[in-house]
Amino acid sequence: MASADSIINIETHRRISEHSIFNSNFNQEKWIQQMKNILNNEASLGYETNNFITIFKVTTSLKNKNREFYIPQKLALGPYHNFSADLYKLQKCKLHQVELLHQQLGFPEFELLADRIGEKTGDIRGCYDENLDVNDDTLSWIMVIDGLFLLQLLYQETEQNADSLEFIDAFGRKITFDFILKDVMMIENQIPLFVLDCLLSMSKSVSEIESLSCMSVKICSRISPIVLEGGFFGPDFENAFHLLDLLYKMVWYGGSQITPYAFSMSSSSIWSRLWSTIKTLNISVLAVPVRMIDLALKILQLLGVSFSFEVAEEKHLIPRASELSDVKVKFCSTTHGISHIAFVKKDHDVTLRLPTLELNVYSDVIIRNLLAYETITKPETPNFARYIELMGAMIQTVEDVKLLKNEKILMHNGDNHEVLKLFSGIKSSVPSGGKSGFDRSIEELNEYYKNHWKIKLRTLVKKYVYSSWKVLTIFATILLLLLMILQTFCSVYSCHGIFKMRLSSLSLSLPSSF
């Protein structure tokens, strides 16, 4: 039987191993050899070619919460997941697609491709944020196979019809192209675009097909979470590191303009129940006051002033879409990037300009991976995160979803509750802090909303009512219970007759002088 000390030592060693590169799978001799090779060949560090770390692993906390959004489910691309047994069910299909492209575009022998990519293994290693525990030859073949497979997807999407591609795993199950694209765009599944460019340059048909940049833009446009139009050219797009990086830049910058574009109940529930109960009692003495209060509420509603005495438990970035519409804020959709978000006040016209968010089968995976990528690479300027936070703040109810759909700010073919569920799930993935490029517009929008006369009136009422609202709510609860008892009593006995009899006897007992 192991002693307590030995158990503690084993547990301590286990914990250290989890956070150390020197675990049971680490080959220390191979590591020493790799360090020697790098030091003896400074170019392999990637500094001379301005090669930076661009492909990252997602934090463990994110993976533990939503593993299916960050870990490829069917297809492995690149070294991080290439040897995962769960993903090898599609390996034969992947090789088949590679062979088809190899023949169709006239590539040289695979060995020659591997040799050419082998010259760039130092640059390739420099792109990944973790040490790749594979030798250069293995890494070269991974890049050739996965790079050609990715080129096949890009080529088919551009030249033919990628949806017609057949993906069948080892069990004979068909996998849709949409499902494949989800894995292709995950942050840990990226392949450097310079690898694809190197492979494509060796094709005999390179002059007959569109450039890698054009093909990449087309597939990113298909899966973009916002509707994009215009031309995507220039250094911002041509120097993209990988597909996810290109999509991130497209979503932010947008395209160059080509064409013009225009009890357990809440306090509010208690008061609502109380008012409903009073109206249903049908007591003649209360008939006139009830009608007068009802009339006053309807007049206020016609003026656009509604009073909700329920204190908001959570402070959002901006008011809900329906609340903004209530103070005459118009919504204008744009098919350009989120850098075009703006709050515009011109005379009596107040407009919030937003890109069109399209939610589809890719949305959850794409949005989460763009958020993760931005958090790692641009934590000080969370532009995409702020946009998702802004949309989430506006979308709190089904009415908000309907309004934004009508204004072309939101596109979604499914049930409106699915939109609410999506934003509720993404909320925990949106980082806080930093300053976005359109924070000033958000501040101006909030300032306008706060200073609108309807909101000022509502604020004034809350200020003087909320101080005693808890006491009044308790009183309303007691009154509600008493009225419910009275309502039950009236269902058995004729309250109308009782009140009438009481009033008659009261009038008889009064002196004649009255």
MIZATI-897806 format. One record per residue (C-alpha): x, y, z. Coordinates in nm, 4 decimals. Layout:
BEGIN
ATOM/x/y/z
ATOM/X/Y/Z .
...
//
This chain:
BEGIN
ATOM/x/y/z
ATOM/0.0000/0.0000/0.0000 .
ATOM/0.1398/0.3403/-0.1013 .
ATOM/0.2250/0.5795/0.1796 .
ATOM/0.0575/0.9182/0.2149 .
ATOM/0.3862/1.0925/0.1248 .
ATOM/0.4270/0.8913/-0.1948 .
ATOM/0.0664/0.9677/-0.2986 .
ATOM/0.1282/1.3394/-0.2390 .
ATOM/0.4506/1.3241/-0.4427 .
ATOM/0.2735/1.1482/-0.7300 .
ATOM/-0.0080/1.4057/-0.7253 .
ATOM/0.2423/1.6943/-0.7135 .
ATOM/0.4354/1.5470/-1.0075 .
ATOM/0.1093/1.5087/-1.2019 .
ATOM/0.0136/1.8717/-1.1481 .
ATOM/0.3598/1.9967/-1.2487 .
ATOM/0.3523/1.7798/-1.5601 .
ATOM/0.0217/1.9266/-1.6714 .
ATOM/0.1769/2.2750/-1.6870 .
ATOM/0.5215/2.1765/-1.8122 .
ATOM/0.6522/2.0963/-2.1576 .
ATOM/0.8499/1.8126/-1.9995 .
ATOM/0.5618/1.5668/-1.9853 .
ATOM/0.5633/1.1952/-2.0609 .
ATOM/0.5200/1.2582/-2.4347 .
ATOM/0.8073/1.5063/-2.4628 .
ATOM/1.1277/1.3929/-2.6281 .
ATOM/1.4056/1.5949/-2.4651 .
ATOM/1.6762/1.4797/-2.7084 .
ATOM/1.4607/1.5874/-3.0022 .
ATOM/1.4071/1.9241/-2.8356 .
ATOM/1.7830/1.9786/-2.7959 .
ATOM/1.8358/1.8894/-3.1613 .
ATOM/1.5619/2.1320/-3.2687 .
ATOM/1.7192/2.4142/-3.0654 .
ATOM/2.0587/2.3411/-3.2237 .
ATOM/1.9107/2.3426/-3.5724 .
ATOM/1.7375/2.6749/-3.5112 .
ATOM/2.0486/2.8374/-3.3616 .
ATOM/2.2669/2.7096/-3.6458 .
ATOM/2.0214/2.8425/-3.9030 .
ATOM/1.8934/3.1829/-3.7894 .
ATOM/1.6680/3.2135/-4.0960 .
ATOM/1.4529/2.9345/-3.9591 .
ATOM/1.3471/3.1669/-3.6798 .
ATOM/1.1453/3.3531/-3.9390 .
ATOM/1.2644/3.7024/-3.8418 .
ATOM/1.4123/3.7776/-4.1827 .
ATOM/1.0778/3.7180/-4.3516 .
ATOM/0.8761/3.9077/-4.0885 .
ATOM/0.7149/3.5805/-3.9872 .
ATOM/0.5119/3.6124/-3.6674 .
ATOM/0.3039/3.3751/-3.4574 .
ATOM/-0.0397/3.3788/-3.6194 .
ATOM/-0.1968/3.0401/-3.5386 .
ATOM/-0.2941/2.9850/-3.1795 .
ATOM/-0.4505/2.7360/-2.9448 .
ATOM/-0.7656/2.8422/-2.7622 .
ATOM/-0.7507/2.8714/-2.3847 .
ATOM/-0.8453/2.5646/-2.1842 .
ATOM/-1.1322/2.7500/-2.0134 .
ATOM/-1.3023/2.8183/-2.3480 .
ATOM/-1.2529/2.4604/-2.4661 .
ATOM/-1.3947/2.3158/-2.1470 .
ATOM/-1.7130/2.5221/-2.1827 .
ATOM/-1.7780/2.4790/-2.5548 .
ATOM/-1.5431/2.2200/-2.6978 .
ATOM/-1.7443/2.1692/-3.0176 .
ATOM/-1.6943/2.5334/-3.1205 .
ATOM/-1.3137/2.5319/-3.1060 .
ATOM/-1.2023/2.1722/-3.1622 .
ATOM/-1.2532/2.0340/-3.5166 .
ATOM/-1.5271/1.7725/-3.5239 .
ATOM/-1.4567/1.5991/-3.8565 .
ATOM/-1.1566/1.7503/-4.0330 .
ATOM/-0.8026/1.8226/-3.9138 .
ATOM/-0.5906/2.0796/-4.0952 .
ATOM/-0.2357/2.1524/-3.9864 .
ATOM/-0.0241/1.9956/-3.7120 .
ATOM/-0.2314/2.0654/-3.3991 .
ATOM/-0.4996/1.8003/-3.4598 .
ATOM/-0.3597/1.6000/-3.7517 .
ATOM/-0.2943/1.2876/-3.5488 .
ATOM/-0.6210/1.2845/-3.3578 .
ATOM/-0.7780/0.9385/-3.3926 .
ATOM/-1.1302/1.0853/-3.3938 .
ATOM/-1.0522/1.2892/-3.7058 .
ATOM/-0.8903/1.0106/-3.9073 .
ATOM/-1.2292/0.8825/-4.0174 .
ATOM/-1.2184/1.1414/-4.2963 .
ATOM/-0.8526/1.0869/-4.3940 .
ATOM/-0.9239/0.8635/-4.6945 .
ATOM/-1.1753/1.1162/-4.8283 .
ATOM/-0.9226/1.3952/-4.7768 .
ATOM/-0.6584/1.2064/-4.9762 .
ATOM/-0.9091/1.1405/-5.2541 .
ATOM/-0.9826/1.5135/-5.2900 .
ATOM/-0.6078/1.5873/-5.2877 .
ATOM/-0.5511/1.3413/-5.5736 .
ATOM/-0.8345/1.4955/-5.7768 .
ATOM/-0.6873/1.8453/-5.7497 .
ATOM/-0.3346/1.7142/-5.8099 .
ATOM/-0.4419/1.5714/-6.1461 .
ATOM/-0.6816/1.8515/-6.2427 .
ATOM/-0.4347/2.1378/-6.1946 .
ATOM/-0.1243/1.9535/-6.3057 .
ATOM/0.0916/1.9589/-5.9943 .
ATOM/0.4375/1.7884/-5.9959 .
ATOM/0.5010/1.4689/-5.7997 .
ATOM/0.4112/1.4803/-5.4328 .
ATOM/0.7767/1.4248/-5.3347 .
ATOM/0.8775/1.7414/-5.5219 .
ATOM/0.6001/1.9360/-5.3501 .
ATOM/0.7162/1.8098/-5.0112 .
ATOM/1.0762/1.9052/-5.0884 .
ATOM/0.9716/2.2573/-5.1858 .
ATOM/0.7611/2.3021/-4.8721 .
ATOM/1.0426/2.1474/-4.6707 .
ATOM/1.2504/2.4576/-4.7497 .
ATOM/0.9974/2.6639/-4.5549 .
ATOM/0.9540/2.4514/-4.2421 .
ATOM/1.1312/2.7129/-4.0297 .
ATOM/0.8817/2.9787/-4.1375 .
ATOM/0.5940/2.7352/-4.0901 .
ATOM/0.6991/2.6495/-3.7343 .
ATOM/0.7272/3.0193/-3.6562 .
ATOM/0.3554/3.0656/-3.7321 .
ATOM/0.2378/2.8342/-3.4533 .
ATOM/0.2355/2.9408/-3.0896 .
ATOM/0.3291/2.5948/-2.9587 .
ATOM/0.6307/2.3804/-3.0292 .
ATOM/0.5454/2.1278/-3.3025 .
ATOM/0.6688/1.7891/-3.1898 .
ATOM/0.7115/1.6551/-3.5438 .
ATOM/1.0201/1.6451/-3.7623 .
ATOM/1.0565/1.8644/-4.0703 .
ATOM/0.9775/1.5849/-4.3137 .
ATOM/0.6494/1.5026/-4.1374 .
ATOM/0.5579/1.8711/-4.1171 .
ATOM/0.6220/1.9113/-4.4911 .
ATOM/0.3893/1.6250/-4.5804 .
ATOM/0.1190/1.7558/-4.3461 .
ATOM/0.1354/2.0919/-4.5226 .
ATOM/0.1305/1.9361/-4.8707 .
ATOM/-0.1699/1.7116/-4.8036 .
ATOM/-0.3736/1.9608/-4.6008 .
ATOM/-0.2682/2.2537/-4.8187 .
ATOM/-0.3840/2.0803/-5.1375 .
ATOM/-0.7078/1.9765/-4.9715 .
ATOM/-0.7769/2.3370/-4.8702 .
ATOM/-0.6895/2.4538/-5.2226 .
ATOM/-0.9422/2.2025/-5.3571 .
ATOM/-1.2147/2.3597/-5.1430 .
ATOM/-1.1195/2.7111/-5.2551 .
ATOM/-1.0948/2.6090/-5.6197 .
ATOM/-1.4272/2.4259/-5.6227 .
ATOM/-1.6048/2.7159/-5.4499 .
ATOM/-1.4669/2.9606/-5.7076 .
ATOM/-1.4636/2.7680/-6.0335 .
ATOM/-1.7406/2.5124/-5.9941 .
ATOM/-1.9774/2.4214/-5.7108 .
ATOM/-1.8235/2.3257/-5.3791 .
ATOM/-2.1591/2.2009/-5.2481 .
ATOM/-2.1385/1.9178/-5.5010 .
ATOM/-1.8231/1.7805/-5.3366 .
ATOM/-1.8799/1.4507/-5.1580 .
ATOM/-1.7321/1.3918/-4.8156 .
ATOM/-1.7806/1.0398/-4.6821 .
ATOM/-1.6121/0.9161/-4.3647 .
ATOM/-1.4824/0.5677/-4.2850 .
ATOM/-1.8309/0.4555/-4.1782 .
ATOM/-1.9903/0.5628/-4.5063 .
ATOM/-2.1631/0.8650/-4.3538 .
ATOM/-2.2018/1.1724/-4.5730 .
ATOM/-2.0786/1.5026/-4.4360 .
ATOM/-2.2009/1.8299/-4.5825 .
ATOM/-1.9714/2.0993/-4.7173 .
ATOM/-2.1182/2.3385/-4.4592 .
ATOM/-1.9995/2.1111/-4.1786 .
ATOM/-1.6518/2.0933/-4.3362 .
ATOM/-1.6351/2.4738/-4.3570 .
ATOM/-1.6991/2.5043/-3.9830 .
ATOM/-1.3853/2.3016/-3.9126 .
ATOM/-1.1873/2.4878/-4.1816 .
ATOM/-1.2454/2.8224/-4.0073 .
ATOM/-1.1540/2.7164/-3.6517 .
ATOM/-0.8620/2.9033/-3.5013 .
ATOM/-0.6590/2.5877/-3.4277 .
ATOM/-0.7171/2.4470/-3.7777 .
ATOM/-0.5482/2.7217/-3.9794 .
ATOM/-0.2773/2.6802/-4.2431 .
ATOM/-0.0515/2.9749/-4.3404 .
ATOM/-0.1627/3.1201/-4.6729 .
ATOM/0.1979/3.1460/-4.7912 .
ATOM/0.2047/2.7644/-4.7920 .
ATOM/-0.0975/2.7577/-5.0263 .
ATOM/0.0620/3.0264/-5.2417 .
ATOM/0.3821/2.8226/-5.2686 .
ATOM/0.1906/2.5083/-5.3671 .
ATOM/-0.0274/2.6922/-5.6186 .
ATOM/0.2772/2.8457/-5.7879 .
ATOM/0.3922/2.4930/-5.8806 .
ATOM/0.0698/2.4135/-6.0695 .
ATOM/0.0778/2.4045/-6.4502 .
ATOM/-0.2680/2.5682/-6.4511 .
ATOM/-0.1831/2.8568/-6.2182 .
ATOM/-0.2247/3.1145/-6.4954 .
ATOM/-0.5679/2.9809/-6.5896 .
ATOM/-0.7388/3.0113/-6.2500 .
ATOM/-0.8123/3.2981/-6.0152 .
ATOM/-0.5494/3.4114/-5.7687 .
ATOM/-0.5313/3.2631/-5.4203 .
ATOM/-0.6423/3.5993/-5.2794 .
ATOM/-0.9596/3.6049/-5.4935 .
ATOM/-1.0469/3.2447/-5.4096 .
ATOM/-0.9934/3.3056/-5.0379 .
ATOM/-1.2095/3.6190/-5.0420 .
ATOM/-1.4924/3.4304/-5.2113 .
ATOM/-1.5080/3.1514/-4.9557 .
ATOM/-1.4779/3.3995/-4.6659 .
ATOM/-1.7665/3.6015/-4.8116 .
ATOM/-1.9787/3.2854/-4.8084 .
ATOM/-1.9308/3.2232/-4.4374 .
ATOM/-1.8959/3.5813/-4.3127 .
ATOM/-2.1278/3.6628/-4.0190 .
ATOM/-2.2022/3.9998/-4.1766 .
ATOM/-2.3146/4.0651/-4.5331 .
ATOM/-2.0228/4.2097/-4.7303 .
ATOM/-2.0042/4.3798/-5.0680 .
ATOM/-1.7393/4.5731/-5.2556 .
ATOM/-1.3831/4.4970/-5.3611 .
ATOM/-1.1379/4.3357/-5.1203 .
ATOM/-0.7959/4.4327/-5.2448 .
ATOM/-0.4902/4.6077/-5.1065 .
ATOM/-0.2274/4.5145/-4.8458 .
ATOM/-0.4799/4.4610/-4.5661 .
ATOM/-0.6247/4.1602/-4.7491 .
ATOM/-0.3320/4.0441/-4.9633 .
ATOM/-0.1082/4.0065/-4.6567 .
ATOM/-0.3554/3.7988/-4.4552 .
ATOM/-0.1899/3.5227/-4.2532 .
ATOM/-0.4596/3.2581/-4.2972 .
ATOM/-0.8312/3.2286/-4.3800 .
ATOM/-0.9543/3.3265/-4.0330 .
ATOM/-0.7279/3.6309/-4.0355 .
ATOM/-0.8568/3.7279/-4.3810 .
ATOM/-1.2186/3.6940/-4.2650 .
ATOM/-1.1445/3.9066/-3.9579 .
ATOM/-0.9993/4.1834/-4.1758 .
ATOM/-1.2907/4.1641/-4.4196 .
ATOM/-1.5418/4.1930/-4.1349 .
ATOM/-1.3620/4.4957/-3.9895 .
ATOM/-1.2548/4.6945/-4.2948 .
ATOM/-1.5314/4.5946/-4.5343 .
ATOM/-1.4878/4.6147/-4.9089 .
ATOM/-1.3887/4.9186/-5.1125 .
ATOM/-1.7032/5.0955/-5.2238 .
ATOM/-1.7989/4.9971/-5.5775 .
ATOM/-2.1640/5.1022/-5.5849 .
ATOM/-2.3542/5.3597/-5.3703 .
ATOM/-2.5298/5.2246/-5.0572 .
ATOM/-2.7582/5.3750/-4.9121 .
ATOM/-4.3481/3.5821/-0.4304 .
ATOM/-4.1470/3.4741/-0.6999 .
ATOM/-4.3262/3.7419/-0.9006 .
ATOM/-4.1446/4.0617/-0.9918 .
ATOM/-4.2745/4.3956/-0.8595 .
ATOM/-4.4132/4.4895/-1.2011 .
ATOM/-4.5991/4.1562/-1.2148 .
ATOM/-4.7566/4.2203/-0.8744 .
ATOM/-4.8871/4.5633/-0.9754 .
ATOM/-5.0149/4.4235/-1.3041 .
ATOM/-5.1987/4.1429/-1.1234 .
ATOM/-5.3357/4.3895/-0.8685 .
ATOM/-5.4742/4.6191/-1.1386 .
ATOM/-5.6286/4.3238/-1.3277 .
ATOM/-5.7901/4.1943/-1.0103 .
ATOM/-5.9412/4.5356/-0.9245 .
ATOM/-6.0928/4.5596/-1.2734 .
ATOM/-6.2463/4.2109/-1.2579 .
ATOM/-6.4172/4.2686/-0.9213 .
ATOM/-6.6832/4.4784/-1.0961 .
ATOM/-6.7550/4.6928/-0.7879 .
ATOM/-6.9745/4.9864/-0.8822 .
ATOM/-6.7994/5.2230/-0.6392 .
ATOM/-6.4661/5.1682/-0.8234 .
ATOM/-6.6083/5.1824/-1.1760 .
ATOM/-6.5409/5.5534/-1.2387 .
ATOM/-6.1842/5.5624/-1.0908 .
ATOM/-6.0918/5.2460/-1.2845 .
ATOM/-6.2104/5.3948/-1.6133 .
ATOM/-6.0252/5.7217/-1.5467 .
ATOM/-5.6957/5.5426/-1.4702 .
ATOM/-5.7350/5.3168/-1.7747 .
ATOM/-5.7956/5.6225/-1.9931 .
ATOM/-5.4859/5.7975/-1.8533 .
ATOM/-5.2679/5.4917/-1.9208 .
ATOM/-5.3953/5.4664/-2.2783 .
ATOM/-5.3234/5.8361/-2.3412 .
ATOM/-4.9680/5.7934/-2.2113 .
ATOM/-4.9264/5.4838/-2.4289 .
ATOM/-5.0381/5.6793/-2.7379 .
ATOM/-4.7776/5.9429/-2.6517 .
ATOM/-4.5181/5.6682/-2.6465 .
ATOM/-4.4545/5.6757/-2.2736 .
ATOM/-4.4700/5.3442/-2.0931 .
ATOM/-4.3909/5.2966/-1.7272 .
ATOM/-4.2191/4.9790/-1.6220 .
ATOM/-4.1364/4.9824/-1.2531 .
ATOM/-3.9181/4.6758/-1.2705 .
ATOM/-3.5549/4.7663/-1.2024 .
ATOM/-3.3196/4.6225/-1.4663 .
ATOM/-3.0916/4.3613/-1.3154 .
ATOM/-2.8255/4.3922/-1.5865 .
ATOM/-2.6794/4.7022/-1.7470 .
ATOM/-2.6368/4.6674/-2.1217 .
ATOM/-2.4054/4.8492/-2.3598 .
ATOM/-2.6965/5.0323/-2.5269 .
ATOM/-3.0773/5.0167/-2.4936 .
ATOM/-3.2809/4.7471/-2.6679 .
ATOM/-3.3716/4.7901/-3.0350 .
ATOM/-3.7390/4.8492/-2.9500 .
ATOM/-3.6414/5.1085/-2.6881 .
ATOM/-3.4247/5.2930/-2.9424 .
ATOM/-3.7070/5.2842/-3.1947 .
ATOM/-3.9394/5.4263/-2.9286 .
ATOM/-3.7258/5.7437/-2.9125 .
ATOM/-3.7240/5.7797/-3.2940 .
ATOM/-3.3825/5.6240/-3.3644 .
ATOM/-3.3821/5.4875/-3.7194 .
ATOM/-3.1765/5.1864/-3.8286 .
ATOM/-2.9798/5.1943/-4.1533 .
ATOM/-2.8155/4.8780/-4.2873 .
ATOM/-2.4838/4.8813/-4.4687 .
ATOM/-2.3075/4.5992/-4.6533 .
ATOM/-1.9663/4.7196/-4.5412 .
ATOM/-1.7513/4.6319/-4.2424 .
ATOM/-1.8068/4.7086/-3.8766 .
ATOM/-1.5642/5.0014/-3.9082 .
ATOM/-1.8594/5.1802/-4.0782 .
ATOM/-2.0754/5.1650/-3.7630 .
ATOM/-2.1883/5.5187/-3.6835 .
ATOM/-2.4514/5.7171/-3.4964 .
ATOM/-2.5617/6.0067/-3.7176 .
ATOM/-2.7693/6.3077/-3.6104 .
ATOM/-2.8807/6.5361/-3.8932 .
ATOM/-3.1497/6.7931/-3.8214 .
ATOM/-3.4417/6.5876/-3.6835 .
ATOM/-3.3174/6.2656/-3.8418 .
ATOM/-3.1366/6.0305/-3.6007 .
ATOM/-2.9841/5.7136/-3.7474 .
ATOM/-2.7800/5.4205/-3.6208 .
ATOM/-2.5838/5.2758/-3.9132 .
ATOM/-2.4990/4.9067/-3.8754 .
ATOM/-2.3789/4.6245/-4.1009 .
ATOM/-2.6251/4.3457/-4.1737 .
ATOM/-2.5692/4.0459/-3.9459 .
ATOM/-2.6534/3.7165/-4.1164 .
ATOM/-2.7106/3.4191/-3.8880 .
ATOM/-2.6887/3.0748/-4.0464 .
ATOM/-2.5411/2.7288/-3.9928 .
ATOM/-2.1898/2.8727/-3.9585 .
ATOM/-2.2689/3.1595/-3.7233 .
ATOM/-2.2013/3.0125/-3.3794 .
ATOM/-1.8640/2.8614/-3.4753 .
ATOM/-1.7457/3.1541/-3.6888 .
ATOM/-1.8418/3.4254/-3.4382 .
ATOM/-1.6797/3.2430/-3.1460 .
ATOM/-1.3542/3.1793/-3.3350 .
ATOM/-1.3357/3.5402/-3.4562 .
ATOM/-1.3844/3.6511/-3.0946 .
ATOM/-1.1121/3.4135/-2.9733 .
ATOM/-0.8738/3.5263/-3.2490 .
ATOM/-0.9318/3.8939/-3.1689 .
ATOM/-0.8880/3.8348/-2.7953 .
ATOM/-0.5443/3.6832/-2.8577 .
ATOM/-0.4150/3.9145/-3.1307 .
ATOM/-0.5871/4.2497/-3.0621 .
ATOM/-0.7009/4.2607/-2.6973 .
ATOM/-0.6552/4.6389/-2.6807 .
ATOM/-0.8976/4.7052/-2.9708 .
ATOM/-1.1889/4.4600/-2.9377 .
ATOM/-1.3773/4.5861/-3.2443 .
ATOM/-1.5565/4.2640/-3.3329 .
ATOM/-1.6262/4.1861/-2.9667 .
ATOM/-1.7819/4.5292/-2.9197 .
ATOM/-2.0004/4.4778/-3.2273 .
ATOM/-2.1293/4.1439/-3.0951 .
ATOM/-2.1846/4.3024/-2.7535 .
ATOM/-2.3763/4.5867/-2.9196 .
ATOM/-2.6000/4.3473/-3.1140 .
ATOM/-2.6560/4.1375/-2.8028 .
ATOM/-2.7600/4.4467/-2.6081 .
ATOM/-3.0169/4.5408/-2.8733 .
ATOM/-3.1554/4.1866/-2.8999 .
ATOM/-3.3235/4.1033/-2.5697 .
ATOM/-3.6754/4.0069/-2.6790 .
ATOM/-3.8540/3.8538/-2.9771 .
ATOM/-3.9893/4.2027/-3.0579 .
ATOM/-3.6302/4.3278/-3.0912 .
ATOM/-3.5504/4.0456/-3.3331 .
ATOM/-3.8561/4.1225/-3.5466 .
ATOM/-3.7726/4.4932/-3.5556 .
ATOM/-3.4102/4.4386/-3.6647 .
ATOM/-3.5224/4.1892/-3.9285 .
ATOM/-3.7654/4.4427/-4.0723 .
ATOM/-3.4890/4.7049/-4.0794 .
ATOM/-3.2491/4.4641/-4.2592 .
ATOM/-3.0006/4.4817/-3.9701 .
ATOM/-3.0532/4.1110/-3.9025 .
ATOM/-3.1016/3.8206/-4.1427 .
ATOM/-3.2201/3.4860/-4.0075 .
ATOM/-3.4546/3.2286/-4.1578 .
ATOM/-3.5189/3.0271/-3.8426 .
ATOM/-3.7266/3.0814/-3.5314 .
ATOM/-3.6755/3.4161/-3.3589 .
ATOM/-3.6088/3.2435/-3.0268 .
ATOM/-3.3011/3.0799/-3.1852 .
ATOM/-3.1468/3.4261/-3.2197 .
ATOM/-3.2029/3.4976/-2.8503 .
ATOM/-3.0499/3.1607/-2.7610 .
ATOM/-2.7433/3.2235/-2.9791 .
ATOM/-2.6655/3.5608/-2.8196 .
ATOM/-2.7309/3.4231/-2.4738 .
ATOM/-2.4735/3.1488/-2.5394 .
ATOM/-2.2126/3.3796/-2.6941 .
ATOM/-2.2369/3.6326/-2.4101 .
ATOM/-1.9800/3.4505/-2.1945 .
ATOM/-1.7279/3.4468/-2.4818 .
ATOM/-1.7306/3.8251/-2.5327 .
ATOM/-1.4292/3.9804/-2.3553 .
ATOM/-1.4504/4.3066/-2.1629 .
ATOM/-1.2053/4.5952/-2.1665 .
ATOM/-1.0180/4.7704/-2.4447 .
ATOM/-1.1475/5.0444/-2.6726 .
ATOM/-1.3101/4.9862/-3.0089 .
ATOM/-1.3055/5.2111/-3.3129 .
ATOM/-1.6718/5.3059/-3.2699 .
ATOM/-1.6972/5.3548/-2.8919 .
ATOM/-1.7568/5.7263/-2.9505 .
ATOM/-2.0685/5.6472/-3.1565 .
ATOM/-2.1982/5.4279/-2.8735 .
ATOM/-2.1433/5.7111/-2.6240 .
ATOM/-2.3284/5.9591/-2.8479 .
ATOM/-2.6183/5.7159/-2.8911 .
ATOM/-2.6504/5.6625/-2.5152 .
ATOM/-2.6312/6.0388/-2.4566 .
ATOM/-2.9110/6.1006/-2.7067 .
ATOM/-3.1276/5.8290/-2.5504 .
ATOM/-3.0707/5.9557/-2.1970 .
ATOM/-3.1628/6.3157/-2.2894 .
ATOM/-3.4798/6.2316/-2.4816 .
ATOM/-3.7892/6.3776/-2.3088 .
ATOM/-3.9612/6.0385/-2.2769 .
ATOM/-3.6612/5.8909/-2.0983 .
ATOM/-3.6218/6.1996/-1.8797 .
ATOM/-3.9864/6.1710/-1.7757 .
ATOM/-3.9469/5.7996/-1.7047 .
ATOM/-3.6284/5.8674/-1.5061 .
ATOM/-3.8029/6.1380/-1.3048 .
ATOM/-4.0875/5.9035/-1.2133 .
ATOM/-3.8456/5.6287/-1.1139 .
ATOM/-3.6369/5.8681/-0.9067 .
ATOM/-3.9258/5.9718/-0.6836 .
ATOM/-4.1191/5.6460/-0.6837 .
ATOM/-3.8413/5.3886/-0.6381 .
ATOM/-3.7359/5.5297/-0.3000 .
ATOM/-4.0576/5.3943/-0.1506 .
ATOM/-4.1358/5.1338/-0.4140 .
ATOM/-4.0364/4.8322/-0.2035 .
ATOM/-4.2751/4.9353/0.0733 .
ATOM/-4.5498/5.0044/-0.1803 .
ATOM/-4.4868/4.6656/-0.3429 .
ATOM/-4.5324/4.4893/-0.0078 .
ATOM/-4.8529/4.6895/0.0453 .
ATOM/-4.9697/4.5985/-0.3081 .
ATOM/-4.8984/4.2310/-0.2400 .
ATOM/-5.1086/4.2365/0.0791 .
ATOM/-5.3835/4.4263/-0.0999 .
ATOM/-5.3727/4.1764/-0.3854 .
ATOM/-5.4165/3.8858/-0.1424 .
ATOM/-5.7111/4.0614/0.0250 .
ATOM/-5.8731/4.1318/-0.3111 .
ATOM/-5.8228/3.7715/-0.4181 .
ATOM/-6.0045/3.6661/-0.0993 .
ATOM/-6.2784/3.9138/-0.1789 .
ATOM/-6.2950/3.7825/-0.5356 .
ATOM/-6.3331/3.4269/-0.4041 .
ATOM/-6.6042/3.5425/-0.1633 .
ATOM/-6.7880/3.7195/-0.4473 .
ATOM/-6.7828/3.4059/-0.6574 .
ATOM/-6.9924/3.2357/-0.3876 .
ATOM/-7.2101/3.5252/-0.2734 .
ATOM/-7.3591/3.8099/-0.4736 .
ATOM/-7.1318/4.1021/-0.3878 .
ATOM/-7.3334/4.3321/-0.6098 .
ATOM/-7.6469/4.2615/-0.4043 .
ATOM/-7.4633/4.3088/-0.0766 .
ATOM/-7.3161/4.6428/-0.1816 .
ATOM/-7.6556/4.7565/-0.3119 .
ATOM/-7.8293/4.6558/0.0130 .
ATOM/-7.5644/4.8273/0.2257 .
ATOM/-7.5951/5.1483/0.0246 .
ATOM/-7.9786/5.1413/0.0564 .
ATOM/-7.9690/5.0952/0.4327 .
ATOM/-7.7088/5.3706/0.4571 .
ATOM/-7.9322/5.6167/0.2689 .
ATOM/-8.2325/5.5338/0.4953 .
ATOM/-8.0337/5.5972/0.8091 .
ATOM/-7.9175/5.9399/0.6961 .
ATOM/-8.0999/6.2495/0.8377 .
ATOM/-8.3384/6.4319/0.6087 .
ATOM/-8.1114/6.7346/0.6128 .
ATOM/-7.8657/6.5393/0.3930 .
//
